[in-house]
Each structure stands twice: as structure tokens, then as C-alpha cells.
Amino acid sequence: MKELATILGVIGVLFLYALLLAFPTYFLWNWLMPDIFGLVRIDILQALGLNFLSGILLKSNVTVNKKD
């Protein structure tokens, strides 16, 4: 039972961290996009999804090995 509580606690902390990282996207989107492009305002969960999607689409798989 203690392990389950630990796992749920870690998942909860990770979710709260992800929400914290979604706040800049949320505020910047709602500040800029409706006025500039006429788009709708989003809520915080949509901002979280947008961060997740952009992380998938813009992830760099390039590694650089420097040999001196």
C-alpha cells in the first residue's frame, strides 16, 4: 500500500510540474493569439496539451560528438 501511495504521489507531483510549465503557454497564447490572429482563448489543460504536442513535434534527435 505504501508503494502505491508513493507512485501516486510521484505522478501527482509530475502533473503539477507539467501544469506549472503550461502557465507561460497559457498566458502568452491568451494574450497574443486572439488579438493577432483572431484565434480562441485556451484553458490550462489545452495549454498543457499544446506543450506536450510541441515537445513531440519539435524534439531534436541530433547528437553532436566533439572529438578534439
N, C-alpha and C positions, 0 to 999 in steps of 0.2 A: 504493500500500500504506500509505503514511503517513496518507493521508486516512481510510482505513478504520479504522486504529488510533485516530485522533483521534475519529471518530464513535462507535466502541465505547467509548472512554474516557468520552466525554460521557454516553452512555446509562448506563454503569455508575455514574457519579457521581450522575446524576439518580435512579437506582434506589436507591442508598444514602441519598440525601437523603430520598426518599419513605419508606424504611424508618425512618429516624430520626424523621420526623414521625408515623409509625404507632405508635411506642412509647407515647406517652401514651394513645392509644385502647386499645391492648392492655392496659396495666396497669390503667387505670380500669375497662374492661369486666370484666376478670377479678377485680377487687377488689369491684365493686359489683353487677353484674348477676346472678351466680349466687346471691348471698345475698338480694338484694331480690326478684327476680322468678323465681328458680329456673331461669334460662337456663344453657346450657352455656358452658364456657370456650372461648375462641377462641385461635388461634395468630397469629403475627405477620403472616402473609400474609393471613389473614382480616381482621385489623385494617387492613391496607393497602387491601384491597378495600372495607372499610366507610368508610374515609376518602375513597376515590375516589367511591363511591356518594353519600355525603353531600355531597361537593363538587358533584356533578352536580345533586342534588335541591334543595340549598339555595342554589345560586348566585343572586346578585342581579343582575338585568339593569337595574336602575334607575340612571339617571344624573341628577344634580342640577346644573343650571346656575344659578349665582347671578349675578344681574345687579344691580350696585349703582348 
